[in-house]
Amino acid sequence: MKSLLLSEKEITVGEVIDLSSPSTLIVDLDEPLYSYRDGRYNDRAHYSPDHDLDEVAGIYQDDQDAELLSQYDNLNELVTDYVNTGTYDKWEQSFTLVSYNSLIDDFIERDLLPTNGKELVEKQLKIGNITTNESFFDLLESIFVFYTASHHIATEGFYAELVA
């Protein structure tokens, strides 16, 4: 299965799992699951929810400097942003965070989960059956399997990606 979440660029469920550690604790479904940013040529790059310069630009100082400067008109603007905000706020705003809720909504919109899928997940989170990304995706898989079996939806690709 490939999610078209908010983009023209597709991302697989397996890639979402890779971007977030399976053992990451989940407290709220509004928490970010991963982030993305569209490049100058409409290319989309995906990152972990807490991306940093090393993840985005690599470990070399010149690459990191170029990455930061790419979001500012000049060095003065970058320095002013850092002085005023204590961080590279304009650079950070170039990333879009995707939450667990957003991912569930995307699956429901494409009829890969039932319309009450979010309520099912929220209930399991409240009673403590979901604590990590691994248990979150395990639950989505079980809801998906039941839903598709009862609705006879062609699911070959989604199932392969979800259990990968």
Summary of the structure (lengths in Angstrom):
residues: 164
radius of gyration: 18.3
end to end distance: 10.6
largest distance: 59.8
contacts: 447
relative contact order: 0.17
helix: 50%
strand: 13%
